[in-house]
Amino acid sequence: MTLHLINKSPAKSSALNECLSVLEASNNSSSAILLIEDAVYSALKHPANMALHEKIKKLASPCYLLKEDLLMRGLHAELVEGFTIVDYAGFVQLSLDFKKVQSWS
């Protein structure tokens, strides 16, 4: 059970793609992804993100977005479905719910 933290946008880092590839290869449904900081841009309804969204949909792993980072970037209304929004308390709870927390950069 691992919580995977991604903090960089897909335009600046391949971290989310690499994480998704590892999760696909391991077929690990007991993991989750939390997008924080600039990684929340991954949840935008934008043609450049379509391949990411398809990969995320195929996974059995939940994918979360940090509410405060969405609001700070003004992204609250432009998101695709399938992401669960959590606040800082939810972030802390997720980190407690999973045995390991893996940060990707």
Stockholm file with secondary structure:
# STOCKHOLM 1.0

chainA/1-105         MTLHLINKSPAKSSALNECLSVLEASNNSSSAILLIEDAVYSALKHPANMALHEKIKKLASPCYLLKEDLLMRGLHAELVEGFTIVDYAGFVQLSLDFKKVQSWS
#=GR chainA/1-105 SS CEEEEECSCTTTCSHHHHHHHHHHHHTCTTCEEEECGGGGGGGBCCGGGHHHHHHHHHSSSCEEEEHHHHHHTTCTTSBCTTCEEECHHHHHHHHHHSSEEEEEC
#=GC SS_cons         CEEEEECSCTTTCSHHHHHHHHHHHHTCTTCEEEECGGGGGGGBCCGGGHHHHHHHHHSSSCEEEEHHHHHHTTCTTSBCTTCEEECHHHHHHHHHHSSEEEEEC
//
